[in-house]
């Protein structure tokens, strides 16, 4: 599923994000199994990585992990889904860190 343009979507949180964060937010919405709050945290994580704010990055990764665990506790037998989601979060964080290191 491809992300729709921000103008085509509405959200409770979108107006609280910068234009760049909104683009990341709407892209994050398309990650399977994650809700809007996770998408906001991912968009904010990207910003903190670009700003080289390690404290903010660590705080947001912690929040993402907790939110993911809480959401998956609602679905019985979701351990494998949790493992895949945590791996995806770590891979995304590493990719963003690599982008930031390249000056992108």
Gaussian input, Z-matrix of N, CA and C with variables (Angstrom, degrees):
# hf/3-21g

backbone

0 1
 N
 C     1     B1
 C     2     B2     1     A1
 N     3     B3     2     A2     1     D1
 C     4     B4     3     A3     2     D2
 C     5     B5     4     A4     3     D3
 N     6     B6     5     A5     4     D4
 C     7     B7     6     A6     5     D5
 C     8     B8     7     A7     6     D6
 N     9     B9     8     A8     7     D7
 C    10    B10     9     A9     8     D8
 C    11    B11    10    A10     9     D9
 N    12    B12    11    A11    10    D10
 C    13    B13    12    A12    11    D11
 C    14    B14    13    A13    12    D12
 N    15    B15    14    A14    13    D13
 C    16    B16    15    A15    14    D14
 C    17    B17    16    A16    15    D15
 N    18    B18    17    A17    16    D16
 C    19    B19    18    A18    17    D17
 C    20    B20    19    A19    18    D18
 N    21    B21    20    A20    19    D19
 C    22    B22    21    A21    20    D20
 C    23    B23    22    A22    21    D21
 N    24    B24    23    A23    22    D22
 C    25    B25    24    A24    23    D23
 C    26    B26    25    A25    24    D24
 N    27    B27    26    A26    25    D25
 C    28    B28    27    A27    26    D26
 C    29    B29    28    A28    27    D27
 N    30    B30    29    A29    28    D28
 C    31    B31    30    A30    29    D29
 C    32    B32    31    A31    30    D30
 N    33    B33    32    A32    31    D31
 C    34    B34    33    A33    32    D32
 C    35    B35    34    A34    33    D33
 N    36    B36    35    A35    34    D34
 C    37    B37    36    A36    35    D35
 C    38    B38    37    A37    36    D36
 N    39    B39    38    A38    37    D37
 C    40    B40    39    A39    38    D38
 C    41    B41    40    A40    39    D39
 N    42    B42    41    A41    40    D40
 C    43    B43    42    A42    41    D41
 C    44    B44    43    A43    42    D42
 N    45    B45    44    A44    43    D43
 C    46    B46    45    A45    44    D44
 C    47    B47    46    A46    45    D45
 N    48    B48    47    A47    46    D46
 C    49    B49    48    A48    47    D47
 C    50    B50    49    A49    48    D48
 N    51    B51    50    A50    49    D49
 C    52    B52    51    A51    50    D50
 C    53    B53    52    A52    51    D51
 N    54    B54    53    A53    52    D52
 C    55    B55    54    A54    53    D53
 C    56    B56    55    A55    54    D54
 N    57    B57    56    A56    55    D55
 C    58    B58    57    A57    56    D56
 C    59    B59    58    A58    57    D57
 N    60    B60    59    A59    58    D58
 C    61    B61    60    A60    59    D59
 C    62    B62    61    A61    60    D60
 N    63    B63    62    A62    61    D61
 C    64    B64    63    A63    62    D62
 C    65    B65    64    A64    63    D63
 N    66    B66    65    A65    64    D64
 C    67    B67    66    A66    65    D65
 C    68    B68    67    A67    66    D66
 N    69    B69    68    A68    67    D67
 C    70    B70    69    A69    68    D68
 C    71    B71    70    A70    69    D69
 N    72    B72    71    A71    70    D70
 C    73    B73    72    A72    71    D71
 C    74    B74    73    A73    72    D72
 N    75    B75    74    A74    73    D73
 C    76    B76    75    A75    74    D74
 C    77    B77    76    A76    75    D75
 N    78    B78    77    A77    76    D76
 C    79    B79    78    A78    77    D77
 C    80    B80    79    A79    78    D78
 N    81    B81    80    A80    79    D79
 C    82    B82    81    A81    80    D80
 C    83    B83    82    A82    81    D81
 N    84    B84    83    A83    82    D82
 C    85    B85    84    A84    83    D83
 C    86    B86    85    A85    84    D84
 N    87    B87    86    A86    85    D85
 C    88    B88    87    A87    86    D86
 C    89    B89    88    A88    87    D87
 N    90    B90    89    A89    88    D88
 C    91    B91    90    A90    89    D89
 C    92    B92    91    A91    90    D90
 N    93    B93    92    A92    91    D91
 C    94    B94    93    A93    92    D92
 C    95    B95    94    A94    93    D93
 N    96    B96    95    A95    94    D94
 C    97    B97    96    A96    95    D95
 C    98    B98    97    A97    96    D96
 N    99    B99    98    A98    97    D97
 C   100   B100    99    A99    98    D98
 C   101   B101   100   A100    99    D99
 N   102   B102   101   A101   100   D100
 C   103   B103   102   A102   101   D101
 C   104   B104   103   A103   102   D102
 N   105   B105   104   A104   103   D103
 C   106   B106   105   A105   104   D104
 C   107   B107   106   A106   105   D105
 N   108   B108   107   A107   106   D106
 C   109   B109   108   A108   107   D107
 C   110   B110   109   A109   108   D108
 N   111   B111   110   A110   109   D109
 C   112   B112   111   A111   110   D110
 C   113   B113   112   A112   111   D111
 N   114   B114   113   A113   112   D112
 C   115   B115   114   A114   113   D113
 C   116   B116   115   A115   114   D114
 N   117   B117   116   A116   115   D115
 C   118   B118   117   A117   116   D116
 C   119   B119   118   A118   117   D117
 N   120   B120   119   A119   118   D118
 C   121   B121   120   A120   119   D119
 C   122   B122   121   A121   120   D120
 N   123   B123   122   A122   121   D121
 C   124   B124   123   A123   122   D122
 C   125   B125   124   A124   123   D123
 N   126   B126   125   A125   124   D124
 C   127   B127   126   A126   125   D125
 C   128   B128   127   A127   126   D126
 N   129   B129   128   A128   127   D127
 C   130   B130   129   A129   128   D128
 C   131   B131   130   A130   129   D129
 N   132   B132   131   A131   130   D130
 C   133   B133   132   A132   131   D131
 C   134   B134   133   A133   132   D132
 N   135   B135   134   A134   133   D133
 C   136   B136   135   A135   134   D134
 C   137   B137   136   A136   135   D135
 N   138   B138   137   A137   136   D136
 C   139   B139   138   A138   137   D137
 C   140   B140   139   A139   138   D138
 N   141   B141   140   A140   139   D139
 C   142   B142   141   A141   140   D140
 C   143   B143   142   A142   141   D141
 N   144   B144   143   A143   142   D142
 C   145   B145   144   A144   143   D143
 C   146   B146   145   A145   144   D144
 N   147   B147   146   A146   145   D145
 C   148   B148   147   A147   146   D146
 C   149   B149   148   A148   147   D147
 N   150   B150   149   A149   148   D148
 C   151   B151   150   A150   149   D149
 C   152   B152   151   A151   150   D150
 N   153   B153   152   A152   151   D151
 C   154   B154   153   A153   152   D152
 C   155   B155   154   A154   153   D153
 N   156   B156   155   A155   154   D154
 C   157   B157   156   A156   155   D155
 C   158   B158   157   A157   156   D156
 N   159   B159   158   A158   157   D157
 C   160   B160   159   A159   158   D158
 C   161   B161   160   A160   159   D159
 N   162   B162   161   A161   160   D160
 C   163   B163   162   A162   161   D161
 C   164   B164   163   A163   162   D162
 N   165   B165   164   A164   163   D163
 C   166   B166   165   A165   164   D164
 C   167   B167   166   A166   165   D165
 N   168   B168   167   A167   166   D166
 C   169   B169   168   A168   167   D167
 C   170   B170   169   A169   168   D168
 N   171   B171   170   A170   169   D169
 C   172   B172   171   A171   170   D170
 C   173   B173   172   A172   171   D171
 N   174   B174   173   A173   172   D172
 C   175   B175   174   A174   173   D173
 C   176   B176   175   A175   174   D174
 N   177   B177   176   A176   175   D175
 C   178   B178   177   A177   176   D176
 C   179   B179   178   A178   177   D177
 N   180   B180   179   A179   178   D178
 C   181   B181   180   A180   179   D179
 C   182   B182   181   A181   180   D180
 N   183   B183   182   A182   181   D181
 C   184   B184   183   A183   182   D182
 C   185   B185   184   A184   183   D183
 N   186   B186   185   A185   184   D184
 C   187   B187   186   A186   185   D185
 C   188   B188   187   A187   186   D186
 N   189   B189   188   A188   187   D187
 C   190   B190   189   A189   188   D188
 C   191   B191   190   A190   189   D189
 N   192   B192   191   A191   190   D190
 C   193   B193   192   A192   191   D191
 C   194   B194   193   A193   192   D192
 N   195   B195   194   A194   193   D193
 C   196   B196   195   A195   194   D194
 C   197   B197   196   A196   195   D195
 N   198   B198   197   A197   196   D196
 C   199   B199   198   A198   197   D197
 C   200   B200   199   A199   198   D198
 N   201   B201   200   A200   199   D199
 C   202   B202   201   A201   200   D200
 C   203   B203   202   A202   201   D201
 N   204   B204   203   A203   202   D202
 C   205   B205   204   A204   203   D203
 C   206   B206   205   A205   204   D204
 N   207   B207   206   A206   205   D205
 C   208   B208   207   A207   206   D206
 C   209   B209   208   A208   207   D207
 N   210   B210   209   A209   208   D208
 C   211   B211   210   A210   209   D209
 C   212   B212   211   A211   210   D210
 N   213   B213   212   A212   211   D211
 C   214   B214   213   A213   212   D212
 C   215   B215   214   A214   213   D213
 N   216   B216   215   A215   214   D214
 C   217   B217   216   A216   215   D215
 C   218   B218   217   A217   216   D216
 N   219   B219   218   A218   217   D217
 C   220   B220   219   A219   218   D218
 C   221   B221   220   A220   219   D219
 N   222   B222   221   A221   220   D220
 C   223   B223   222   A222   221   D221
 C   224   B224   223   A223   222   D222
 N   225   B225   224   A224   223   D223
 C   226   B226   225   A225   224   D224
 C   227   B227   226   A226   225   D225
 N   228   B228   227   A227   226   D226
 C   229   B229   228   A228   227   D227
 C   230   B230   229   A229   228   D228
 N   231   B231   230   A230   229   D229
 C   232   B232   231   A231   230   D230
 C   233   B233   232   A232   231   D231
 N   234   B234   233   A233   232   D232
 C   235   B235   234   A234   233   D233
 C   236   B236   235   A235   234   D234
 N   237   B237   236   A236   235   D235
 C   238   B238   237   A237   236   D236
 C   239   B239   238   A238   237   D237
 N   240   B240   239   A239   238   D238
 C   241   B241   240   A240   239   D239
 C   242   B242   241   A241   240   D240
 N   243   B243   242   A242   241   D241
 C   244   B244   243   A243   242   D242
 C   245   B245   244   A244   243   D243
 N   246   B246   245   A245   244   D244
 C   247   B247   246   A246   245   D245
 C   248   B248   247   A247   246   D246
 N   249   B249   248   A248   247   D247
 C   250   B250   249   A249   248   D248
 C   251   B251   250   A250   249   D249
 N   252   B252   251   A251   250   D250
 C   253   B253   252   A252   251   D251
 C   254   B254   253   A253   252   D252
 N   255   B255   254   A254   253   D253
 C   256   B256   255   A255   254   D254
 C   257   B257   256   A256   255   D255
 N   258   B258   257   A257   256   D256
 C   259   B259   258   A258   257   D257
 C   260   B260   259   A259   258   D258
 N   261   B261   260   A260   259   D259
 C   262   B262   261   A261   260   D260
 C   263   B263   262   A262   261   D261
 N   264   B264   263   A263   262   D262
 C   265   B265   264   A264   263   D263
 C   266   B266   265   A265   264   D264
 N   267   B267   266   A266   265   D265
 C   268   B268   267   A267   266   D266
 C   269   B269   268   A268   267   D267
 N   270   B270   269   A269   268   D268
 C   271   B271   270   A270   269   D269
 C   272   B272   271   A271   270   D270
 N   273   B273   272   A272   271   D271
 C   274   B274   273   A273   272   D272
 C   275   B275   274   A274   273   D273
 N   276   B276   275   A275   274   D274
 C   277   B277   276   A276   275   D275
 C   278   B278   277   A277   276   D276
 N   279   B279   278   A278   277   D277
 C   280   B280   279   A279   278   D278
 C   281   B281   280   A280   279   D279
 N   282   B282   281   A281   280   D280
 C   283   B283   282   A282   281   D281
 C   284   B284   283   A283   282   D282
 N   285   B285   284   A284   283   D283
 C   286   B286   285   A285   284   D284
 C   287   B287   286   A286   285   D285
 N   288   B288   287   A287   286   D286
 C   289   B289   288   A288   287   D287
 C   290   B290   289   A289   288   D288
 N   291   B291   290   A290   289   D289
 C   292   B292   291   A291   290   D290
 C   293   B293   292   A292   291   D291
 N   294   B294   293   A293   292   D292
 C   295   B295   294   A294   293   D293
 C   296   B296   295   A295   294   D294
 N   297   B297   296   A296   295   D295
 C   298   B298   297   A297   296   D296
 C   299   B299   298   A298   297   D297
 N   300   B300   299   A299   298   D298
 C   301   B301   300   A300   299   D299
 C   302   B302   301   A301   300   D300
 N   303   B303   302   A302   301   D301
 C   304   B304   303   A303   302   D302
 C   305   B305   304   A304   303   D303
 N   306   B306   305   A305   304   D304
 C   307   B307   306   A306   305   D305
 C   308   B308   307   A307   306   D306
 N   309   B309   308   A308   307   D307
 C   310   B310   309   A309   308   D308
 C   311   B311   310   A310   309   D309

   B1=1.4511
   B2=1.5200
   B3=1.2978
   B4=1.4496
   B5=1.5214
   B6=1.3354
   B7=1.4530
   B8=1.5210
   B9=1.3242
   B10=1.4553
   B11=1.5209
   B12=1.3262
   B13=1.4583
   B14=1.5187
   B15=1.3527
   B16=1.4640
   B17=1.5238
   B18=1.3338
   B19=1.4589
   B20=1.5236
   B21=1.3447
   B22=1.4572
   B23=1.5282
   B24=1.3238
   B25=1.4594
   B26=1.5158
   B27=1.3117
   B28=1.4523
   B29=1.5098
   B30=1.3195
   B31=1.4473
   B32=1.5072
   B33=1.3081
   B34=1.4495
   B35=1.5273
   B36=1.3416
   B37=1.4549
   B38=1.5217
   B39=1.3092
   B40=1.4600
   B41=1.5246
   B42=1.3167
   B43=1.4680
   B44=1.5305
   B45=1.3271
   B46=1.4669
   B47=1.5225
   B48=1.3295
   B49=1.4601
   B50=1.5255
   B51=1.3265
   B52=1.4611
   B53=1.5269
   B54=1.3178
   B55=1.4659
   B56=1.5307
   B57=1.3257
   B58=1.4684
   B59=1.5235
   B60=1.3294
   B61=1.4634
   B62=1.5193
   B63=1.3373
   B64=1.4633
   B65=1.5175
   B66=1.3255
   B67=1.4636
   B68=1.5236
   B69=1.3287
   B70=1.4628
   B71=1.5257
   B72=1.3229
   B73=1.4599
   B74=1.5261
   B75=1.3350
   B76=1.4602
   B77=1.5237
   B78=1.3240
   B79=1.4629
   B80=1.5237
   B81=1.3343
   B82=1.4659
   B83=1.5202
   B84=1.3193
   B85=1.4691
   B86=1.5219
   B87=1.3201
   B88=1.4549
   B89=1.5218
   B90=1.3272
   B91=1.4587
   B92=1.5201
   B93=1.3432
   B94=1.4624
   B95=1.5301
   B96=1.3309
   B97=1.4540
   B98=1.5140
   B99=1.2810
   B100=1.4575
   B101=1.5224
   B102=1.2983
   B103=1.4591
   B104=1.5312
   B105=1.3128
   B106=1.4646
   B107=1.5278
   B108=1.3069
   B109=1.4609
   B110=1.5274
   B111=1.3136
   B112=1.4557
   B113=1.5313
   B114=1.3175
   B115=1.4624
   B116=1.5363
   B117=1.3264
   B118=1.4736
   B119=1.5228
   B120=1.3232
   B121=1.4609
   B122=1.5237
   B123=1.3197
   B124=1.4679
   B125=1.5269
   B126=1.3161
   B127=1.4613
   B128=1.5335
   B129=1.3236
   B130=1.4651
   B131=1.5330
   B132=1.3369
   B133=1.4617
   B134=1.5280
   B135=1.3008
   B136=1.4726
   B137=1.5308
   B138=1.3160
   B139=1.4623
   B140=1.5254
   B141=1.3290
   B142=1.4667
   B143=1.5279
   B144=1.3203
   B145=1.4602
   B146=1.5227
   B147=1.3350
   B148=1.4644
   B149=1.5247
   B150=1.3376
   B151=1.4636
   B152=1.5274
   B153=1.3470
   B154=1.4641
   B155=1.5256
   B156=1.3238
   B157=1.4639
   B158=1.5217
   B159=1.3344
   B160=1.4601
   B161=1.5208
   B162=1.3191
   B163=1.4673
   B164=1.5338
   B165=1.3292
   B166=1.4611
   B167=1.5158
   B168=1.3337
   B169=1.4633
   B170=1.5237
   B171=1.3218
   B172=1.4584
   B173=1.5224
   B174=1.3172
   B175=1.4646
   B176=1.5308
   B177=1.3306
   B178=1.4597
   B179=1.5258
   B180=1.3263
   B181=1.4641
   B182=1.5234
   B183=1.3274
   B184=1.4581
   B185=1.5351
   B186=1.3182
   B187=1.4652
   B188=1.5174
   B189=1.3342
   B190=1.4583
   B191=1.5242
   B192=1.3113
   B193=1.4618
   B194=1.5249
   B195=1.3121
   B196=1.4651
   B197=1.5224
   B198=1.3300
   B199=1.4613
   B200=1.5198
   B201=1.3221
   B202=1.4576
   B203=1.5221
   B204=1.2979
   B205=1.4623
   B206=1.5281
   B207=1.3164
   B208=1.4655
   B209=1.5255
   B210=1.3250
   B211=1.4651
   B212=1.5204
   B213=1.3175
   B214=1.4594
   B215=1.5190
   B216=1.3308
   B217=1.4686
   B218=1.5184
   B219=1.3060
   B220=1.4549
   B221=1.5229
   B222=1.3316
   B223=1.4619
   B224=1.5294
   B225=1.3313
   B226=1.4705
   B227=1.5315
   B228=1.3392
   B229=1.4584
   B230=1.5099
   B231=1.3238
   B232=1.4617
   B233=1.5250
   B234=1.3290
   B235=1.4673
   B236=1.5200
   B237=1.3288
   B238=1.4714
   B239=1.5253
   B240=1.3120
   B241=1.4622
   B242=1.5230
   B243=1.3280
   B244=1.4633
   B245=1.5202
   B246=1.3148
   B247=1.4550
   B248=1.5261
   B249=1.3224
   B250=1.4745
   B251=1.5206
   B252=1.3226
   B253=1.4606
   B254=1.5310
   B255=1.3304
   B256=1.4723
   B257=1.5234
   B258=1.3369
   B259=1.4661
   B260=1.5256
   B261=1.3221
   B262=1.4644
   B263=1.5263
   B264=1.3358
   B265=1.4645
   B266=1.5201
   B267=1.3234
   B268=1.4620
   B269=1.5245
   B270=1.3245
   B271=1.4600
   B272=1.5249
   B273=1.3271
   B274=1.4688
   B275=1.5231
   B276=1.3174
   B277=1.4614
   B278=1.5215
   B279=1.3235
   B280=1.4656
   B281=1.5229
   B282=1.3310
   B283=1.4631
   B284=1.5200
   B285=1.3222
   B286=1.4615
   B287=1.5249
   B288=1.3154
   B289=1.4619
   B290=1.5303
   B291=1.3326
   B292=1.4645
   B293=1.5229
   B294=1.3231
   B295=1.4708
   B296=1.5106
   B297=1.3174
   B298=1.4644
   B299=1.5134
   B300=1.3329
   B301=1.4584
   B302=1.5101
   B303=1.3492
   B304=1.4643
   B305=1.5136
   B306=1.3237
   B307=1.4646
   B308=1.4988
   B309=1.3159
   B310=1.4609
   B311=1.4912
   A1=109.43
   A2=116.75
   A3=121.23
   A4=109.88
   A5=116.48
   A6=121.20
   A7=110.16
   A8=115.06
   A9=119.79
   A10=108.77
   A11=115.54
   A12=119.37
   A13=108.54
   A14=117.85
   A15=120.05
   A16=113.53
   A17=117.76
   A18=120.11
   A19=111.15
   A20=117.00
   A21=120.85
   A22=112.59
   A23=117.39
   A24=120.91
   A25=109.87
   A26=114.62
   A27=119.66
   A28=108.31
   A29=116.01
   A30=119.95
   A31=109.98
   A32=114.33
   A33=121.38
   A34=111.07
   A35=116.87
   A36=121.40
   A37=115.28
   A38=119.30
   A39=121.81
   A40=113.49
   A41=118.01
   A42=118.71
   A43=112.95
   A44=117.18
   A45=120.61
   A46=111.60
   A47=117.46
   A48=122.20
   A49=110.73
   A50=115.37
   A51=119.75
   A52=108.36
   A53=116.66
   A54=120.37
   A55=110.80
   A56=117.07
   A57=120.56
   A58=110.72
   A59=117.12
   A60=120.67
   A61=111.18
   A62=117.00
   A63=120.09
   A64=110.98
   A65=117.27
   A66=120.26
   A67=110.14
   A68=116.93
   A69=120.89
   A70=110.53
   A71=116.77
   A72=122.37
   A73=111.00
   A74=116.50
   A75=119.37
   A76=111.12
   A77=117.93
   A78=120.40
   A79=110.02
   A80=117.24
   A81=121.33
   A82=112.04
   A83=118.11
   A84=120.60
   A85=112.10
   A86=116.96
   A87=120.78
   A88=113.49
   A89=117.97
   A90=120.76
   A91=106.80
   A92=117.59
   A93=120.73
   A94=113.06
   A95=115.31
   A96=121.30
   A97=115.83
   A98=119.81
   A99=121.43
   A100=109.89
   A101=115.72
   A102=120.04
   A103=111.63
   A104=116.04
   A105=121.58
   A106=112.85
   A107=118.08
   A108=120.18
   A109=110.86
   A110=116.77
   A111=120.78
   A112=109.33
   A113=116.98
   A114=120.81
   A115=111.12
   A116=116.79
   A117=120.25
   A118=110.04
   A119=117.10
   A120=120.37
   A121=111.00
   A122=117.55
   A123=120.73
   A124=111.14
   A125=116.98
   A126=119.78
   A127=110.51
   A128=116.55
   A129=120.94
   A130=110.99
   A131=117.13
   A132=121.30
   A133=110.12
   A134=116.12
   A135=120.66
   A136=110.41
   A137=116.16
   A138=120.36
   A139=111.10
   A140=116.57
   A141=120.40
   A142=111.28
   A143=117.39
   A144=120.58
   A145=110.96
   A146=116.57
   A147=120.08
   A148=111.92
   A149=116.17
   A150=120.69
   A151=111.89
   A152=116.44
   A153=122.11
   A154=111.97
   A155=116.04
   A156=122.56
   A157=109.03
   A158=115.96
   A159=120.73
   A160=111.94
   A161=117.85
   A162=120.71
   A163=110.37
   A164=116.53
   A165=120.67
   A166=112.31
   A167=116.37
   A168=120.78
   A169=110.04
   A170=116.91
   A171=120.76
   A172=111.66
   A173=116.94
   A174=121.63
   A175=110.34
   A176=116.15
   A177=119.75
   A178=112.37
   A179=118.10
   A180=120.12
   A181=109.49
   A182=116.74
   A183=120.70
   A184=110.53
   A185=116.12
   A186=120.17
   A187=112.57
   A188=116.95
   A189=120.52
   A190=111.02
   A191=116.06
   A192=119.42
   A193=110.84
   A194=117.48
   A195=121.04
   A196=111.74
   A197=116.44
   A198=120.26
   A199=110.65
   A200=116.07
   A201=120.38
   A202=110.93
   A203=117.34
   A204=120.82
   A205=110.07
   A206=117.50
   A207=120.64
   A208=111.29
   A209=116.46
   A210=119.88
   A211=110.90
   A212=117.43
   A213=120.55
   A214=112.87
   A215=118.08
   A216=120.05
   A217=111.19
   A218=116.76
   A219=121.07
   A220=112.26
   A221=117.09
   A222=121.13
   A223=109.97
   A224=117.17
   A225=119.47
   A226=111.38
   A227=115.58
   A228=120.40
   A229=114.38
   A230=118.08
   A231=120.24
   A232=113.35
   A233=117.52
   A234=120.01
   A235=111.81
   A236=117.01
   A237=120.42
   A238=110.50
   A239=117.18
   A240=121.05
   A241=110.07
   A242=117.29
   A243=121.42
   A244=110.37
   A245=117.70
   A246=121.41
   A247=110.62
   A248=117.42
   A249=120.77
   A250=110.94
   A251=117.52
   A252=121.23
   A253=111.52
   A254=117.05
   A255=120.41
   A256=109.71
   A257=117.11
   A258=119.82
   A259=110.98
   A260=116.80
   A261=120.60
   A262=110.94
   A263=116.81
   A264=120.84
   A265=110.49
   A266=117.02
   A267=120.38
   A268=111.24
   A269=117.47
   A270=120.95
   A271=110.93
   A272=116.65
   A273=120.74
   A274=110.52
   A275=116.72
   A276=120.82
   A277=110.38
   A278=117.58
   A279=121.23
   A280=111.22
   A281=117.21
   A282=120.99
   A283=111.12
   A284=116.67
   A285=120.02
   A286=110.95
   A287=116.74
   A288=120.87
   A289=110.34
   A290=116.21
   A291=120.42
   A292=110.39
   A293=117.30
   A294=121.47
   A295=110.53
   A296=115.77
   A297=120.50
   A298=110.59
   A299=117.25
   A300=122.17
   A301=112.99
   A302=116.49
   A303=121.48
   A304=112.38
   A305=116.53
   A306=120.73
   A307=112.92
   A308=117.66
   A309=122.23
   A310=111.35
   D1=127.84
   D2=-178.72
   D3=-93.10
   D4=142.04
   D5=-178.88
   D6=-65.18
   D7=135.36
   D8=174.94
   D9=-76.99
   D10=159.72
   D11=175.28
   D12=-62.61
   D13=144.02
   D14=-178.86
   D15=-52.19
   D16=-33.18
   D17=-178.71
   D18=-64.53
   D19=-26.31
   D20=-175.86
   D21=-85.76
   D22=-6.48
   D23=-176.93
   D24=-122.90
   D25=151.55
   D26=174.56
   D27=-120.87
   D28=155.88
   D29=-178.62
   D30=-157.68
   D31=151.78
   D32=175.58
   D33=-64.30
   D34=-30.92
   D35=-171.86
   D36=-102.90
   D37=-18.42
   D38=-169.88
   D39=-55.41
   D40=-38.63
   D41=-176.97
   D42=-72.64
   D43=-9.17
   D44=177.03
   D45=-89.36
   D46=-2.36
   D47=-176.66
   D48=-109.80
   D49=152.19
   D50=173.91
   D51=-67.64
   D52=169.92
   D53=179.76
   D54=-59.95
   D55=-43.26
   D56=179.00
   D57=-65.07
   D58=-41.50
   D59=178.48
   D60=-65.33
   D61=-35.44
   D62=178.10
   D63=-61.42
   D64=-42.01
   D65=179.13
   D66=-61.97
   D67=-44.78
   D68=178.20
   D69=-65.87
   D70=-38.94
   D71=179.53
   D72=-60.84
   D73=-49.42
   D74=-177.85
   D75=-66.80
   D76=-33.03
   D77=174.57
   D78=-66.82
   D79=-41.18
   D80=-179.17
   D81=-66.24
   D82=-26.11
   D83=178.27
   D84=-61.00
   D85=-24.99
   D86=-176.55
   D87=-85.80
   D88=-0.39
   D89=175.10
   D90=-74.04
   D91=122.18
   D92=-175.02
   D93=-59.43
   D94=141.16
   D95=173.03
   D96=80.37
   D97=5.60
   D98=-178.33
   D99=-118.13
   D100=144.01
   D101=-177.40
   D102=-95.72
   D103=-177.10
   D104=-175.30
   D105=-62.77
   D106=-35.60
   D107=179.87
   D108=-64.55
   D109=-38.11
   D110=176.71
   D111=-65.47
   D112=-40.07
   D113=178.92
   D114=-61.77
   D115=-40.65
   D116=177.82
   D117=-63.55
   D118=-45.12
   D119=179.85
   D120=-61.70
   D121=-39.24
   D122=177.75
   D123=-64.82
   D124=-42.06
   D125=178.89
   D126=-63.85
   D127=-42.22
   D128=178.22
   D129=-66.72
   D130=-36.72
   D131=177.67
   D132=-60.35
   D133=-43.73
   D134=179.10
   D135=-58.66
   D136=-43.08
   D137=179.05
   D138=-63.37
   D139=-44.69
   D140=-179.32
   D141=-63.97
   D142=-36.33
   D143=176.84
   D144=-65.20
   D145=-43.88
   D146=179.00
   D147=-63.91
   D148=-31.44
   D149=179.93
   D150=-87.27
   D151=2.35
   D152=179.74
   D153=56.31
   D154=38.68
   D155=-179.63
   D156=-98.03
   D157=88.35
   D158=-176.16
   D159=-60.11
   D160=-40.95
   D161=178.97
   D162=-59.78
   D163=-44.87
   D164=178.43
   D165=-64.76
   D166=-39.98
   D167=178.12
   D168=-61.27
   D169=-49.58
   D170=-178.79
   D171=-62.17
   D172=-40.70
   D173=179.22
   D174=-63.09
   D175=-43.71
   D176=-178.27
   D177=-71.92
   D178=-38.34
   D179=176.56
   D180=-62.60
   D181=-42.05
   D182=176.81
   D183=-60.41
   D184=-45.73
   D185=178.58
   D186=-63.40
   D187=-40.02
   D188=177.75
   D189=-62.79
   D190=-45.15
   D191=-179.93
   D192=-61.98
   D193=-44.56
   D194=-179.99
   D195=-64.40
   D196=-42.52
   D197=179.64
   D198=-64.16
   D199=-40.44
   D200=179.69
   D201=-65.46
   D202=-44.80
   D203=178.77
   D204=-62.28
   D205=-45.42
   D206=-179.80
   D207=-61.08
   D208=-42.48
   D209=-179.24
   D210=-66.25
   D211=-41.46
   D212=-177.32
   D213=-75.37
   D214=-20.51
   D215=176.13
   D216=-63.74
   D217=-22.32
   D218=179.66
   D219=-74.11
   D220=-20.26
   D221=-177.82
   D222=-108.64
   D223=112.00
   D224=-179.99
   D225=-60.71
   D226=143.57
   D227=177.32
   D228=70.61
   D229=29.08
   D230=-174.72
   D231=-101.85
   D232=19.79
   D233=-177.72
   D234=-59.85
   D235=-43.27
   D236=-179.69
   D237=-65.32
   D238=-39.54
   D239=177.41
   D240=-63.17
   D241=-40.77
   D242=177.53
   D243=-61.91
   D244=-45.36
   D245=179.65
   D246=-60.41
   D247=-45.34
   D248=178.32
   D249=-62.22
   D250=-41.73
   D251=-178.65
   D252=-66.70
   D253=-40.82
   D254=178.51
   D255=-66.01
   D256=-42.33
   D257=176.70
   D258=-60.29
   D259=-42.28
   D260=178.85
   D261=-63.64
   D262=-40.70
   D263=178.11
   D264=-62.15
   D265=-44.98
   D266=179.54
   D267=-64.50
   D268=-41.03
   D269=178.53
   D270=-64.89
   D271=-41.58
   D272=179.08
   D273=-64.53
   D274=-42.62
   D275=179.17
   D276=-63.31
   D277=-42.93
   D278=178.38
   D279=-63.52
   D280=-41.15
   D281=179.11
   D282=-64.10
   D283=-42.02
   D284=178.48
   D285=-65.81
   D286=-39.13
   D287=177.80
   D288=-64.28
   D289=-40.12
   D290=177.98
   D291=-64.62
   D292=-42.47
   D293=176.84
   D294=-59.37
   D295=-45.31
   D296=-179.51
   D297=-62.47
   D298=-39.07
   D299=179.35
   D300=-67.15
   D301=-27.71
   D302=179.02
   D303=-82.44
   D304=-1.71
   D305=-179.10
   D306=81.79
   D307=11.54
   D308=179.07
   D309=-77.80

